[in-house]
Amino acid sequence: MRITEIYRSIQGETQYAGLPCTLVRTTGCDLRCGYCDSAFAFYGGKEMSIADIVAAVRELGTHLVLLTGGEPMLQREIGDLAAHLVASGHQVMIETSGAHALDRLPAEVVRIVDVKTPGSGESARMRVDVLDGLGARDAVKFVICHEADYRWAADLIRSRGLAERTEVLLSPAHGQVDPRDLISWMLRDGLPARLNLQLHKYVWSADARAV
């Protein structure tokens, strides 16, 4: 597998925000979102075997593991890696764009689907069937670039009954939307969703890596 980095920090966002976590960042992505904060993972990285990745995760000593990228579902062996991590006693999450089927993943893996809003420039890539497969342990995340994005996300949340089946997260695009504005829209509309700030960008900085 092609890996950009493996490091220990806190989980910066989602319903697990603030928990100690080991992040396994794969290399490569087939989307080019306008707000991407991990473009450094598009290229490069190094080849690692599943055994070497599992050993590196074990050495860091955290229970929670996030598979991220890039786009981790582009890695042919991602399902096997997830299965080995689960078998090793880890709680495993994956953050993915929603542009790829998730049927290669073990049932134990928590799925965080980062739905691409129009402001990302990649909304046409979303697979609705991926959303239909989410359950109570999973989450759907929308990065909001402006109020039009918020309205688009709110319509999708309601039309597909997402809040009735899974965790719904709304993230203000860092530096583009004031979190206070997003909060005001959510309260105005009574939208059943959780504000999702990227804690690592507030604790360290927007450009910090491996934190």
N, C-alpha and C positions, 0 to 999 in steps of 0.2 A: 504494500500500500504506500501511497505517496503522502507524507506527513510534513506539515509546515512547522508545527511546534506542539509540545506537550508540557504543560505547566500546571502548578497548583495556585489557586487563588480563592476568591469567593465567586459564587454564581452571581453575575452582575445583574440579571433580570429574570423575568418569568415568575411563576408562582413559587420558585425555589430561591428567589433573590436573597442574598446575604449568607447562604450556607456555604461552608467550605466545599470546594469542588475541584476536580482535576479536569482540565480542558484538553481534549485531543482535537487539534485543528488539522483537517485534511487539506490537501493542495488541489486547486482547480475549481472553477465555477463556470457554468454555462450561461449565467445571467450577468448583467452589468447595471445594477441598480444605481440610480443617481446619488443616493445617500450612503453607498457602501463604505463601511469603516474597516474592512479587512481585505482591501484590494491586494495587499502584500501576499495574500494566500493564493492568488490566481496562478502563479508560476513558482517554480523552484521546488523547495522542499527536499525531502530525501526518502528513499525507499526503505521501508521497515517491514519486517515480518509481523504477523499477528502476535507471535510469541514475544517478540521484542517490545511491541507496544504494550501488551498486558504486563510485562515485567516492569516497564517504565512507570505505568500507572500504579502498580502495586508498591513500588518503591516510594512514591509520593504519599501514599498512606491515607487517602481520602475515600470515603464510602461513595460519595456522589461523583459521577463521571458524565461530562457532556461531550458528545460527538458533534463537532461543528466544522465550519470551513471558512471560505470556500463553500462548496456544496458536497456534504459527505455522501449523499446518495449516488454520486458519480463514481465512487470507489466500489469496484466489483466485489470486494471482500467485506464490505461494511457490515453486512448481516452476520457473517462469521465472527468478525471482531466483536460486535455487540453480544453475540451468544457466549463467547469466551469470557467477556467481562461480567456478564450476568452469572455465569457458572462460577466465577471467582468470588462471588458475593457482593458485587457492586450494584448500586442502583444506577441505571443507565438512562440518560436522556439523549435525544438527538434534536438539533435545530436544523430545519430544512426549509426550502423555499416553497414547497407545495407544487413544484413543477414536475415532480417525479413520484411514481408509485412507491409505497412504503411496505409492500408485501414481503420484502426480503428480511424485514426486521423481526426479531422475536417478539412475542406478545408482551413480554415484560418491559420492553423499552417505552419510556415516556416520549411521546411525539409532540414537538413544538413546531407548528407549521407557521412560517412567517409569510403570510399572504401578501402578495405584492400589490400595493395600491397604485392607482394611476400615476401618482407623483413619483413613483419609483422608475417609471418608464418600462416596466416589465409585467404589467397586470395581465396581459394577454396570455402569459405562460401558466397561469393558475389552473390546476386540475381540481374541479369541484368534487370528484370522487374521493380525493384525498381528505377533504373536509368531512365527507360523509362517514369516513372510517374512524373519526376521533371519538374518544370516550371521556369519562369523567376525570381520569388521571392525566389526560393530555391537555394541550392548549393550542389556541389559534392566536397569532399575534399580528397586529396591523401597525406598521410604521406610518405615522400621519405627517404629511408634509405641508398641509394647509387645510382649511375648513372643507374644501371640496373633497379631499381624501377622507375626512371624517364622515361626511355625509354618505359617501360611497361605501365605507366600511359599515356604517350603521345600517344601511339598507341591506347589505349582505348578511350581517349578524341577525337581523330580524327575519329576513325572507327565508333563511335556512335554519332558523331556530337554534343557532349555535350556542347561545347562553344556556339553553335547556339541556345540552349534551356535554359541554366541555368548558374549560376555563377560557375566557375571552380577555385578551390583553391589548391595550391601546398604548402605543409608544410615540411620544412626540419626537419627530426627527430632530436630532441634536443640532442646535444652532439655527433651526428653521422655524420651529413652533415653540412658543413659550408654554411650558407645562400648565401654567395658570389658565391659558386660553383653552387648552384641551379639557381641563377640569371643568371650566365653565360650560363648554358644549355638552359634556357628559351629564352634568347636573341639570342643565336646561332641558335635555331630552329624556332624562331618566334612563339612560342607556345601561343595560346590565353588563358592565365590563369593569375591568380593573386597570387603573393607571399603572403603566409599566415604565419606570425610569431606569436608565442604564446606570446603575450605582457606580460602576467602575469609572465612569467618565466624570463623576462628581468627586469621588474619593481621590483619584489620581488626576488624569487629564484625558481629553478627548482623543489624543494621539498616542497615549501610552500603550505599550505592548507588553504582553506576558504579565499582566497584573490582574 
